[in-house]
Amino acid sequence: MQNHATTFYQRAWRWHFFAGLVVAPFLILLSVTGIIYLFKPQLDDLMYSQLLKVAPTSQAMPADHLLMAAEASMPTAHAIKYLPPTAADRSAQVILREGDNEWLVFVNPADARVLGKLDNKHNLQASARALHAELMVGPVGDAIIELVAGWTLVLLCSGLYLWWPRQKVGMQGILLPRKDRRGRLWWRDMHAVLGVWGALGLLFFALSGMTWTGIWGERFADVWNRFPAAMWNDVPASTPLTRTLNQPHDQSVPWGAETLPMPPSHTHHGGDDAGDHAASGRISLQQVVDIASARHITPSYSINLPKGERGVFTVSIFADDPRNDATLHIDQYSGAVLTDVRWQDYGPVAKTVETSVMLHMGKMYGLPHQLVMLLLCLMVMGSCLSGLWIWWRRRPSGRLGVPPLPESLPSWRGAVVLLVVLGVAFPLLGASLLAVWLLDMLWQHAQKLLRPLPAIK
C-alpha cells in the first residue's frame, strides 16, 4: 500500500503531464508570437522603413489633406482611423476599410504623397497579435487562450511541487543542470532548471494576460474598472463601451478605458458615412489634432473617426508608459470634449493592470526591458520543448505514456478545496478542472473493474 506522500506525488505528476501535454504547444506559440510583437519597433523599421520614414519636415500639411489623399488612393474604401506622424521624419497613417478588409495607408505629411499600403489584418505584427490573442479563430480561440492561461497555473503548481527538493542536495540539478548528466537525465535537469527560473515570469505572463481575455478578463474589468457618473454632464445610457474600438489585430484603447461608455455627439447635421470627413457640420480632422495637441496628448496616439450621425471622434493612446495614457471622446459637430480620461482617473486595480500589461509587453524601459522579456520567453520555450522531448523519448512505442494512477484514491478534502478556489477565481478553469478530475476518477474506477480477477487455487 502506497503512503499518502507517494500517492500525492503520483497524482501531481499525472496532472503535470496532462497540463504540459496540452498547454506546452500553446505556450511555445504564445512565446514566439510574443517575441515578434515584443520587437515590433525594430522589426517595423527593418521591414517597412520606406513606408515609415520620410525626409524631416517642420511644416506638415493639414490632417484632412492627408486623409483625403489616402482615400483617393482607394476610392472604394472609407477611412476609420487616422494616426498622425509621431515625429518630423515619420509618415502619417490612415486605416481604410473595404468590406471585411482593412488597409494601412502611409502618407508623406510634407506633400500628401501616398507611400504605399499594408494589409492591416494580415501583416506580420497583426497576425502575431491575433494569434496571441485568439488564435485567429475569434471567441473560441479567445476561450482557448484563457484556458491555456488557467492551466498554466496548474502546470506551475504541479511542476514546482515535483521539483521541490526532498533530500539535502546541492545546487546541481535543482538550480543548475548537472554537468555529468547525459541523455534523458540531462534533459530532465534542463526542463526543471529552466522551469523554476522562468516560473515567476510565466506566472506573471499568465495572470497579466488573463486580464485581456474575453470571458474572465471582460468580467474582471466590468467589476473592478468603473468610472464615476460625475465624469459626465449627461451619463451615457445604452451606448457601446470604448472596448469595441479594440480588435485582436489592432489595439489602440488602453485597458483602463475599455469600460468607458462612448457618449453620442449631441447634435447631428446630416452625413452618416464614417468616411465622409467633409460631412456638413462636422469639424475638421485637423481640429481634432489641434485639440489633442492643446491637451498635451503624447505623440503616437490614434484618432478613430465617428461612426454614423451620433458617433464621436475618439483620441486614444495606449502608451508605453501608462502614465501617459489618454482617451478622449470628442463631439463630431461642436468639437466639445465629452470625455477625457487619463492615468489619474484610473482606480488602483486599473493602474495595476495597465502597468502589468506594459511590463508584459516589454514597453516601459526600452531595450533592456525587451531583452529581459525575451529571456523569459526563451526560458518558457526551453522548458516546454525539453519537457516534450523527455515525454517523447520515454513514452512506450505506440502509446501515450501517461504516468500511472496511484494505487489509492487521493484525499477528497484537498481536491474539493482546490476546485472551489479555482472555480471561484477562474470559472472556466474551474469547470475544466472538474471535468478532467471526474474523467480521471471514472477512468481509474474503470481500470479497477476491468482488472482480471486472481486465479482460484
C-alpha positions in Angstrom: 0.0 0.0 0.0 1.3 3.4 -1.0 1.7 6.1 1.6 -0.1 9.5 1.3 3.1 11.3 0.1 3.7 8.8 -2.7 0.1 8.9 -3.8 0.1 12.7 -3.9 3.3 12.8 -5.8 2.0 10.4 -8.5 -1.2 12.5 -8.7 0.8 15.7 -9.1 3.0 14.0 -11.8 -0.1 12.8 -13.7 -1.7 16.3 -13.7 1.6 17.9 -14.6 1.8 15.5 -17.5 -1.8 16.3 -18.7 -1.3 20.0 -18.3 2.0 20.0 -20.1 1.0 17.9 -23.0 -2.0 20.2 -23.7 -0.5 23.6 -22.7 3.1 23.3 -23.9 2.4 23.7 -27.7 0.3 26.8 -26.9 2.9 28.3 -24.7 5.5 27.8 -27.4 3.2 29.6 -29.9 2.5 32.4 -27.4 6.2 32.8 -26.7 7.0 33.0 -30.5 4.2 35.5 -31.2 5.1 37.4 -28.1 8.7 37.8 -29.2 7.5 39.1 -32.6 5.3 41.7 -31.0 7.9 42.5 -28.4 10.3 43.7 -31.1 7.7 45.5 -33.1 9.5 48.8 -33.3 12.8 47.2 -34.5 11.0 44.8 -36.9 8.8 47.5 -38.4 11.7 49.8 -39.1 13.6 47.0 -40.7 10.8 45.7 -42.8 8.9 48.9 -43.7 11.4 51.7 -43.5 10.4 53.0 -46.9 6.8 53.4 -45.6 7.5 54.7 -42.1 10.4 57.1 -42.6 10.3 60.4 -44.6 12.6 63.4 -45.0 12.2 65.5 -41.9 9.6 68.4 -42.3 8.8 71.2 -40.0 5.5 72.0 -41.7 3.1 69.1 -42.2 0.0 69.5 -44.3 -3.4 69.6 -42.5 -4.6 66.2 -41.4 -7.7 66.5 -43.7 -5.4 66.7 -46.8 -3.5 63.6 -45.7 -6.8 61.7 -45.1 -8.2 62.7 -48.5 -5.0 61.6 -50.2 -5.3 58.2 -48.6 -8.9 57.8 -49.5 -8.2 58.9 -53.1 -5.7 56.0 -53.4 -8.6 53.5 -52.7 -11.9 55.1 -53.9 -14.0 52.0 -52.9 -12.8 52.2 -49.2 -13.6 54.5 -46.4 -11.4 55.8 -43.5 -11.9 54.5 -40.0 -8.8 55.7 -38.2 -6.0 58.3 -38.5 -2.6 58.1 -36.9 -0.7 61.4 -37.0 3.1 61.4 -37.6 4.9 60.6 -34.4 8.0 62.6 -35.3 9.1 65.1 -38.0 10.7 62.2 -40.0 7.7 59.8 -39.8 4.8 59.3 -42.1 1.1 59.7 -41.3 -1.1 56.6 -41.4 -4.7 56.1 -42.3 -6.6 52.8 -41.9 -9.2 52.2 -44.7 -11.9 49.6 -44.6 -13.1 47.9 -47.7 -15.8 45.3 -46.9 -14.1 42.9 -44.5 -10.6 44.0 -45.4 -8.6 46.8 -43.8 -5.6 48.6 -45.3 -3.0 50.7 -43.6 -2.0 53.6 -46.0 1.1 55.6 -45.4 1.2 59.3 -46.4 4.1 61.7 -46.5 3.0 64.6 -44.3 5.0 67.1 -46.2 3.2 66.8 -49.6 0.4 64.2 -49.1 2.1 61.7 -51.3 0.9 58.1 -50.7 4.0 56.0 -50.0 2.3 52.6 -50.0 -0.1 50.4 -48.1 -0.2 47.2 -46.0 -2.9 44.7 -45.2 -3.8 45.8 -41.7 -5.1 42.4 -40.7 -2.5 40.1 -42.2 0.9 41.7 -41.9 3.4 40.1 -39.5 2.6 42.2 -36.4 -1.2 42.0 -36.9 -1.1 38.2 -37.4 1.2 37.8 -34.4 -1.2 39.9 -32.2 -4.3 38.0 -33.5 -2.7 34.6 -32.9 -1.5 35.7 -29.4 -5.0 37.0 -28.5 -7.4 34.5 -30.0 -5.5 32.1 -32.3 -7.2 33.9 -35.3 -10.4 32.0 -34.8 -12.5 34.5 -32.8 -14.2 34.0 -29.5 -13.5 30.2 -29.4 -9.8 30.9 -29.7 -10.1 33.6 -27.0 -11.6 31.0 -24.7 -8.8 28.5 -25.5 -6.2 31.1 -24.7 -8.0 31.8 -21.4 -8.0 28.0 -20.6 -4.3 27.8 -21.5 -3.5 30.7 -19.1 -5.5 28.9 -16.4 -3.9 25.5 -17.0 -0.5 27.2 -16.9 -1.2 27.8 -13.2 -1.9 24.1 -12.8 1.3 23.3 -14.7 3.3 25.7 -12.5 1.9 24.5 -9.2 2.4 20.8 -10.0 5.8 21.4 -11.6 7.1 23.3 -8.5 5.8 20.5 -6.3 7.6 17.9 -8.3 10.8 20.0 -8.4 10.9 20.8 -4.7 14.0 19.1 -3.2 13.1 16.4 -0.8 16.7 15.5 0.2 19.7 17.6 1.2 21.4 18.1 -2.2 23.5 20.8 -3.7 22.5 23.3 -6.4 23.2 20.8 -9.2 20.0 19.6 -10.7 18.0 22.0 -8.7 19.0 25.5 -9.7 21.7 24.5 -12.2 21.9 21.5 -14.5 24.3 18.7 -13.5 27.4 18.7 -15.8 28.0 15.0 -15.6 24.5 14.0 -16.8 23.8 12.8 -20.3 20.7 11.8 -22.3 17.3 11.9 -20.7 18.7 12.9 -17.2 20.4 16.0 -18.8 17.1 17.0 -20.5 15.3 16.4 -17.2 17.7 18.8 -15.5 17.3 21.4 -18.2 13.5 21.1 -18.0 13.5 21.6 -14.2 16.1 24.3 -14.1 14.6 26.4 -16.9 11.1 25.8 -15.4 12.0 27.0 -12.0 14.0 30.1 -13.2 11.2 31.0 -15.5 8.3 30.2 -13.1 7.8 33.7 -11.8 7.9 35.1 -15.3 5.4 32.5 -16.6 3.1 33.2 -13.6 3.3 36.9 -14.4 2.6 36.3 -18.1 -0.4 34.1 -17.3 -2.1 36.4 -14.8 -1.4 39.7 -16.7 -2.5 38.1 -20.0 -5.7 36.8 -18.4 -6.9 40.4 -17.9 -7.3 40.8 -21.7 -9.3 37.6 -22.3 -12.9 37.9 -23.4 -14.6 35.9 -20.6 -12.7 36.2 -17.3 -10.9 39.4 -18.3 -14.0 41.2 -19.5 -15.9 40.4 -16.3 -12.9 41.3 -14.2 -12.8 44.7 -16.0 -16.6 45.2 -15.5 -16.3 44.6 -11.8 -13.0 46.5 -11.0 -12.8 49.1 -13.7 -15.7 51.5 -13.3 -15.9 55.3 -13.7 -18.0 57.6 -11.5 -21.1 59.1 -13.0 -19.8 62.6 -12.1 -17.5 62.4 -15.1 -20.4 63.2 -17.4 -22.9 66.0 -17.5 -25.3 63.5 -19.0 -24.5 59.9 -18.1 -24.4 57.9 -21.4 -27.1 55.2 -21.4 -27.3 52.1 -23.6 -24.2 53.0 -25.5 -21.3 50.8 -26.6 -18.2 50.7 -24.5 -14.9 52.0 -25.6 -13.5 48.5 -25.7 -15.4 48.0 -29.0 -12.7 50.1 -30.7 -10.1 47.4 -29.9 -9.6 44.5 -32.2 -7.4 41.4 -31.8 -5.1 42.6 -34.7 -5.2 46.3 -33.7 -5.0 47.7 -30.2 -5.4 51.4 -29.6 -7.5 52.0 -26.4 -5.9 51.2 -23.0 -7.3 48.6 -20.7 -8.0 51.3 -18.2 -10.5 52.9 -20.6 -12.1 49.9 -22.1 -15.2 50.1 -19.8 -15.7 53.8 -20.6 -19.1 54.4 -22.2 -18.9 56.1 -25.6 -21.1 59.3 -25.4 -23.0 60.3 -28.5 -22.5 63.5 -30.4 -25.2 65.9 -29.2 -26.3 67.4 -32.5 -26.4 66.0 -36.0 -26.3 67.9 -39.2 -26.5 65.0 -41.7 -23.9 62.8 -43.1 -23.9 59.2 -41.7 -20.8 57.9 -43.6 -17.9 57.4 -41.2 -15.5 58.0 -44.1 -17.1 61.3 -45.2 -14.8 63.7 -43.4 -16.4 66.6 -45.3 -19.9 65.9 -44.0 -21.9 69.0 -43.4 -21.4 70.4 -39.9 -18.6 68.1 -38.9 -15.4 69.6 -37.5 -12.3 69.0 -39.5 -9.8 66.3 -38.6 -7.2 68.9 -38.1 -9.3 70.5 -35.4 -9.3 67.1 -33.6 -5.5 67.0 -34.0 -5.3 70.5 -32.6 -7.5 69.6 -29.6 -5.1 66.6 -28.9 -2.1 68.9 -29.0 -3.7 71.5 -26.8 -4.5 68.9 -24.2 -0.8 67.6 -24.4 -1.6 64.1 -25.7 1.7 62.3 -26.2 2.6 61.6 -29.8 1.8 58.1 -31.1 -2.0 58.5 -30.4 -4.6 57.5 -32.9 -8.0 59.0 -33.9 -11.0 56.8 -34.5 -13.4 58.5 -36.8 -17.1 58.9 -36.0 -19.5 56.0 -36.9 -22.8 57.4 -38.1 -24.6 60.6 -37.2 -24.2 60.2 -33.4 -20.7 58.9 -33.4 -17.7 60.7 -31.8 -14.0 61.2 -32.6 -12.0 59.1 -30.2 -8.4 60.2 -29.5 -6.6 57.4 -27.6 -3.1 56.4 -26.8 -2.1 53.0 -25.4 1.2 54.5 -24.1 4.4 52.6 -23.5 4.4 54.4 -20.1 0.9 54.0 -18.9 1.1 57.3 -17.0 0.8 58.9 -20.5 -2.4 57.0 -21.3 -5.3 59.2 -22.6 -8.7 58.6 -24.0 -10.8 61.5 -25.3 -14.3 61.3 -26.9 -15.0 64.5 -28.9 -18.3 65.6 -30.3 -18.0 65.4 -34.1 -20.0 68.7 -34.7 -19.2 71.1 -31.9 -15.7 69.8 -31.1 -16.6 69.6 -27.4 -14.5 67.1 -25.4 -17.2 64.9 -23.9 -14.8 62.6 -22.0 -11.2 63.0 -21.1 -9.7 60.0 -19.1 -6.1 59.9 -18.0 -3.9 57.9 -15.7 -5.1 59.8 -12.6 -8.7 58.8 -13.4 -7.9 55.1 -13.2 -8.7 53.2 -10.0 -6.0 51.3 -8.1 -6.8 48.0 -9.9 -6.8 49.6 -13.4 -3.4 51.2 -12.6 -2.0 47.9 -11.5 -3.4 46.1 -14.6 -2.3 48.8 -17.0 1.3 48.7 -15.6 1.4 44.9 -15.7 0.3 44.9 -19.3 3.1 47.3 -20.3 5.6 45.1 -18.4 4.1 42.0 -20.1 4.7 43.7 -23.5 8.2 44.9 -22.7 7.5 48.5 -23.5 8.2 50.5 -20.4 12.0 50.5 -20.1 13.3 50.3 -23.7 15.8 47.7 -25.0 16.8 46.4 -21.6 13.2 45.6 -20.8 12.8 43.9 -24.2 15.8 41.7 -23.5 14.5 40.6 -20.1 11.2 39.7 -21.6 13.0 37.8 -24.4 15.0 35.8 -21.9 11.8 34.9 -20.0 10.1 33.8 -23.3 13.1 31.7 -24.2 13.1 30.0 -20.8 9.4 29.2 -21.2 10.1 27.8 -24.7 13.1 25.8 -23.5 11.2 24.3 -20.6 8.3 23.3 -22.8 10.5 21.9 -25.6 12.6 19.9 -23.1 9.5 18.6 -21.4 8.0 17.4 -24.7 11.3 15.8 -25.7 11.5 13.9 -22.4 8.0 12.6 -22.9 8.7 11.6 -26.5 11.8 9.7 -25.5 10.3 7.9 -22.5 6.9 7.0 -23.9 6.3 3.3 -24.8 6.2 2.7 -28.5 2.7 3.4 -29.9 1.4 4.6 -26.6 0.8 8.0 -24.9 2.9 7.1 -21.9 0.6 8.6 -19.3 2.1 8.4 -15.7 0.4 5.6 -13.8 -2.5 6.1 -11.5 -1.7 5.9 -7.8 -3.0 2.7 -6.2 -5.1 4.6 -3.6 -7.6 7.4 -4.2 -6.4 10.9 -3.3 -8.0 12.8 -0.4 -11.3 14.4 -1.4 -10.7 17.3 1.0 -7.8 18.8 -0.8 -9.3 18.2 -4.3 -12.6 19.9 -3.3 -10.8 22.9 -1.8 -8.7 23.3 -4.9 -11.7 23.1 -7.2 -13.7 25.6 -5.2 -10.9 28.1 -5.0 -10.0 27.8 -8.7 -13.7 27.7 -9.7 -14.5 30.9 -7.9 -11.3 32.7 -9.1 -11.3 31.4 -12.7 -14.7 29.8 -13.5 -13.6 28.5 -17.0 -10.5 26.9 -15.5 -12.5 25.5 -12.6 -15.1 23.9 -14.9 -12.3 22.3 -17.0 -10.5 21.0 -13.9 -13.7 19.5 -12.6 -14.3 17.8 -15.9 -10.8 16.4 -16.1 -10.8 15.3 -12.5 -14.1 13.4 -12.9 -12.9 11.8 -16.1 -9.7 10.7 -14.4 -11.7 9.2 -11.5 -14.0 7.4 -13.8 -11.1 6.0 -15.7 -9.4 4.9 -12.5 -12.6 3.0 -11.5 -13.0 1.5 -14.9 -9.4 0.3 -14.8 -10.1 -1.5 -11.5 -13.3 -3.0 -12.8 -11.6 -4.3 -15.9 -8.6 -5.7 -14.0 -8.6 -9.5 -14.3 -9.7 -11.5 -11.2 -6.9 -13.5 -9.4 -7.0 -17.2 -10.3 -8.7 -19.5 -7.8 -6.3 -22.1 -6.4 
